[in-house]
Amino acid sequence: MKQSVGAKTLAMPTPVWLVGSYDADNKPNIMTIAWGGICCSTPPCVTVSLRKATHSYAAIEARKAFTVSIPSAEQVAEADFCGIASGRDTDKFGACNWTPVKSELVDAPYVSEAPLVIECRLLHTLEIGLHTQFVGEIVDIKADETVLGAKGYPDITKVKPFIWDAAHRRYFGLGEYLGTAWEIGKTITTEESP
């Protein structure tokens, strides 16, 4: 029997993403978010949700752009730090020994050391409540050559992204391979109605 745990933000999994922006003083900044994901395939878009109180909020609104650097499991401590510290008074790139790279396509920086980067032009802004959802049209995706797999696309086992457990405030790596999409489901058979 299922038990109610209330109306909470307990969707699973949530990604760990580093959102890059330039502040009003042109200082590169990154913040860690977990409220984000793919939201459209045509045009290709991602969404990130931020509170107005964050340093990055005003920067994204002003520059109409942001990046998403997807850290590897080896970068969990740095990613956690970027969610604790504020860009108002901390150089997060410097503290993490990371290199900010100015995107050539959008007005935002990304983390050179992150294996996968999504460059976005701000497409829509939706105020929901405590958080505002920024929808970014994907202008380009950049991947380190070392994480590319079949067909030249990023290989999740090489990128090694990790997820956040909102209920218990813990990070987890990826699990085992379960099956191929649009193939494993074919093992389910249906009964024909008489």
Secondary structure as a PSIPRED ss2 file (coil, helix, strand):
# PSIPRED VFORMAT (PSIPRED V4.0)

   1 M C   1.000  0.000  0.000
   2 K C   1.000  0.000  0.000
   3 Q C   1.000  0.000  0.000
   4 S C   1.000  0.000  0.000
   5 V C   1.000  0.000  0.000
   6 G C   1.000  0.000  0.000
   7 A C   1.000  0.000  0.000
   8 K C   1.000  0.000  0.000
   9 T C   1.000  0.000  0.000
  10 L C   1.000  0.000  0.000
  11 A C   1.000  0.000  0.000
  12 M C   1.000  0.000  0.000
  13 P C   1.000  0.000  0.000
  14 T E   0.000  0.000  1.000
  15 P E   0.000  0.000  1.000
  16 V C   1.000  0.000  0.000
  17 W E   0.000  0.000  1.000
  18 L E   0.000  0.000  1.000
  19 V E   0.000  0.000  1.000
  20 G E   0.000  0.000  1.000
  21 S E   0.000  0.000  1.000
  22 Y E   0.000  0.000  1.000
  23 D C   1.000  0.000  0.000
  24 A C   1.000  0.000  0.000
  25 D C   1.000  0.000  0.000
  26 N C   1.000  0.000  0.000
  27 K C   1.000  0.000  0.000
  28 P E   0.000  0.000  1.000
  29 N E   0.000  0.000  1.000
  30 I E   0.000  0.000  1.000
  31 M E   0.000  0.000  1.000
  32 T E   0.000  0.000  1.000
  33 I E   0.000  0.000  1.000
  34 A C   1.000  0.000  0.000
  35 W C   1.000  0.000  0.000
  36 G E   0.000  0.000  1.000
  37 G E   0.000  0.000  1.000
  38 I E   0.000  0.000  1.000
  39 C E   0.000  0.000  1.000
  40 C E   0.000  0.000  1.000
  41 S E   0.000  0.000  1.000
  42 T C   1.000  0.000  0.000
  43 P C   1.000  0.000  0.000
  44 P E   0.000  0.000  1.000
  45 C E   0.000  0.000  1.000
  46 V E   0.000  0.000  1.000
  47 T E   0.000  0.000  1.000
  48 V E   0.000  0.000  1.000
  49 S E   0.000  0.000  1.000
  50 L E   0.000  0.000  1.000
  51 R E   0.000  0.000  1.000
  52 K C   1.000  0.000  0.000
  53 A C   1.000  0.000  0.000
  54 T C   1.000  0.000  0.000
  55 H H   0.000  1.000  0.000
  56 S H   0.000  1.000  0.000
  57 Y H   0.000  1.000  0.000
  58 A H   0.000  1.000  0.000
  59 A H   0.000  1.000  0.000
  60 I H   0.000  1.000  0.000
  61 E H   0.000  1.000  0.000
  62 A H   0.000  1.000  0.000
  63 R H   0.000  1.000  0.000
  64 K C   1.000  0.000  0.000
  65 A E   0.000  0.000  1.000
  66 F E   0.000  0.000  1.000
  67 T E   0.000  0.000  1.000
  68 V E   0.000  0.000  1.000
  69 S E   0.000  0.000  1.000
  70 I E   0.000  0.000  1.000
  71 P C   1.000  0.000  0.000
  72 S C   1.000  0.000  0.000
  73 A H   0.000  1.000  0.000
  74 E H   0.000  1.000  0.000
  75 Q H   0.000  1.000  0.000
  76 V H   0.000  1.000  0.000
  77 A H   0.000  1.000  0.000
  78 E H   0.000  1.000  0.000
  79 A H   0.000  1.000  0.000
  80 D H   0.000  1.000  0.000
  81 F H   0.000  1.000  0.000
  82 C H   0.000  1.000  0.000
  83 G H   0.000  1.000  0.000
  84 I H   0.000  1.000  0.000
  85 A C   1.000  0.000  0.000
  86 S C   1.000  0.000  0.000
  87 G C   1.000  0.000  0.000
  88 R C   1.000  0.000  0.000
  89 D C   1.000  0.000  0.000
  90 T C   1.000  0.000  0.000
  91 D C   1.000  0.000  0.000
  92 K H   0.000  1.000  0.000
  93 F H   0.000  1.000  0.000
  94 G H   0.000  1.000  0.000
  95 A H   0.000  1.000  0.000
  96 C C   1.000  0.000  0.000
  97 N C   1.000  0.000  0.000
  98 W C   1.000  0.000  0.000
  99 T C   1.000  0.000  0.000
 100 P E   0.000  0.000  1.000
 101 V E   0.000  0.000  1.000
 102 K E   0.000  0.000  1.000
 103 S C   1.000  0.000  0.000
 104 E C   1.000  0.000  0.000
 105 L C   1.000  0.000  0.000
 106 V C   1.000  0.000  0.000
 107 D C   1.000  0.000  0.000
 108 A C   1.000  0.000  0.000
 109 P E   0.000  0.000  1.000
 110 Y E   0.000  0.000  1.000
 111 V E   0.000  0.000  1.000
 112 S C   1.000  0.000  0.000
 113 E C   1.000  0.000  0.000
 114 A C   1.000  0.000  0.000
 115 P C   1.000  0.000  0.000
 116 L E   0.000  0.000  1.000
 117 V E   0.000  0.000  1.000
 118 I E   0.000  0.000  1.000
 119 E E   0.000  0.000  1.000
 120 C E   0.000  0.000  1.000
 121 R E   0.000  0.000  1.000
 122 L E   0.000  0.000  1.000
 123 L E   0.000  0.000  1.000
 124 H E   0.000  0.000  1.000
 125 T E   0.000  0.000  1.000
 126 L E   0.000  0.000  1.000
 127 E E   0.000  0.000  1.000
 128 I C   1.000  0.000  0.000
 129 G C   1.000  0.000  0.000
 130 L C   1.000  0.000  0.000
 131 H E   0.000  0.000  1.000
 132 T E   0.000  0.000  1.000
 133 Q E   0.000  0.000  1.000
 134 F E   0.000  0.000  1.000
 135 V E   0.000  0.000  1.000
 136 G E   0.000  0.000  1.000
 137 E E   0.000  0.000  1.000
 138 I E   0.000  0.000  1.000
 139 V E   0.000  0.000  1.000
 140 D E   0.000  0.000  1.000
 141 I E   0.000  0.000  1.000
 142 K E   0.000  0.000  1.000
 143 A E   0.000  0.000  1.000
 144 D C   1.000  0.000  0.000
 145 E H   0.000  1.000  0.000
 146 T H   0.000  1.000  0.000
 147 V H   0.000  1.000  0.000
 148 L E   0.000  0.000  1.000
 149 G C   1.000  0.000  0.000
 150 A H   0.000  1.000  0.000
 151 K H   0.000  1.000  0.000
 152 G H   0.000  1.000  0.000
 153 Y C   1.000  0.000  0.000
 154 P E   0.000  0.000  1.000
 155 D C   1.000  0.000  0.000
 156 I H   0.000  1.000  0.000
 157 T H   0.000  1.000  0.000
 158 K H   0.000  1.000  0.000
 159 V H   0.000  1.000  0.000
 160 K C   1.000  0.000  0.000
 161 P C   1.000  0.000  0.000
 162 F C   1.000  0.000  0.000
 163 I E   0.000  0.000  1.000
 164 W E   0.000  0.000  1.000
 165 D E   0.000  0.000  1.000
 166 A C   1.000  0.000  0.000
 167 A C   1.000  0.000  0.000
 168 H C   1.000  0.000  0.000
 169 R C   1.000  0.000  0.000
 170 R E   0.000  0.000  1.000
 171 Y E   0.000  0.000  1.000
 172 F E   0.000  0.000  1.000
 173 G C   1.000  0.000  0.000
 174 L C   1.000  0.000  0.000
 175 G C   1.000  0.000  0.000
 176 E C   1.000  0.000  0.000
 177 Y C   1.000  0.000  0.000
 178 L C   1.000  0.000  0.000
 179 G C   1.000  0.000  0.000
 180 T C   1.000  0.000  0.000
 181 A C   1.000  0.000  0.000
 182 W C   1.000  0.000  0.000
 183 E C   1.000  0.000  0.000
 184 I H   0.000  1.000  0.000
 185 G H   0.000  1.000  0.000
 186 K H   0.000  1.000  0.000
 187 T H   0.000  1.000  0.000
 188 I C   1.000  0.000  0.000
 189 T C   1.000  0.000  0.000
 190 T C   1.000  0.000  0.000
 191 E C   1.000  0.000  0.000
 192 E C   1.000  0.000  0.000
 193 S C   1.000  0.000  0.000
 194 P C   1.000  0.000  0.000
